[in-house]
Amino acid sequence: MDEACYTFDAIRGIQAGKSYYLVMCPIKLISKIFLFDEDELPAELRAQRVINRSRIPEITRYILNNPTEYAFSALTASIDGKVEFKPVAETGAYRNIGKLEIAMTSRLMINDGQHRRAAIEEALKERRDFGEETISVVFFIDEGLKRSQQLFVDLNKHAVKPSNSLTVLFEHREPLADLAKHLAMNVVGFKGLIEMEKTSISNRSIKLFTLSGLYQATRALLQNPAKSDITPQQQRLAVDFWNTLSEIFPEWKLASERKASSYDLRKECVHAHGVVLHALGIMGASLIATYPNDWKERLHALKKINWSRTNTGFWEGRAMLAGRMSKAHNNVILTASYLKKVLDLPLTEEEARIEESYLRALGED
């Protein structure tokens, strides 16, 4: 090439009859050579979605907190400008291995990975040595805005985000995720009843709760912020709390032992659903804080509640909407508020506000 250029070791491939190139790009170059559409451009003139700035700090922390373990999938970019591929050999096994030369006057537009690019730029401000590592980039030759926009659609339309339960299952850096998995395997009323991969329970499933539901309920119980350490005392407390509830709800244990049908239990009882599990976690945090010495005994007051789903005059509007269980935020709060009332616990400002609104709608001011 007769002008200044970027040169990368590259592998050439073919898709849809067109060449594309895979290169290893030094991280320190990412923020310098790659562009993404400016936010101010009208949507019809962009080839990307507007960057969500709120996502950047989390990705940046991931890089900085895991310097020996972080992993990024390849960026995808389009080259708008002069490009030349020089293979090692014209024929044979090395005809698709060589050097990719890209004129420095070219525009390199990211089609997929703009948030990673922005986070890398931020991480480099704190860790300059990070720039010597590499990230893989797949280059397509730009054929104009229409092609770039279609490329964005094609790259994203079939992407499927892993379920929340699967994310917790495969997460090994977050202590709370490890605790949720420990609870699923060791609490009497949870053994064999936790759906470890899906975020919902199918009608005929033998499971009662999802791993993500147990994770959220335990987070509420321990009032644990994301990625915080779990002390041995907190782990014992979580095990004790859920085991105590397994005694209060013997149906859980019977389902675990396959002496009762999980399907029938979900059909008949509200306490066999995630909305109540989460509410129990919220209530539990308040109970343990208010009565640290005798919370176990006080939990047994839950036995006097009519947990039947046929009790629609009560559960409708709290844990249920139109006869169906609801995990909406307000329903979790309304259910937790009722449990707190039964155990003589104070409501938070938010709980009191939502409870008052609910009672007003029922005409019970």
ABEGO torsion letter per residue (X at the ends): XABBBBBBBBBBBBBGGBBBBBBBBBAAAAAAABBBBBAABBAAABABBBBBAAAAAAAAAAAAABAAABBBBBBBBBBBEBBBBBBABABEAAAABEBBBBBAABBBBBABGAAAAAAAAAAAAABAAAAABBBBBBBBBBAEAAAAAAAAAAAAAABBBBBAAAAAAABAABAAAAAAAAAAAABAAABGABBAABABBBAABABABBAAAAAAAAAAAAGBBBGBBBBAAAAAAAAAAAAAAAAABAAAAAAAAGABBAAAAAAABAAABAAAAAAAAAAAAAAAAABAAAAAAAAAAAAABBABAABAAAABGBABBGGBBBABAAAAAAAAAAAAAAAGBBBBAAAAAAAAAAAAAAGAX
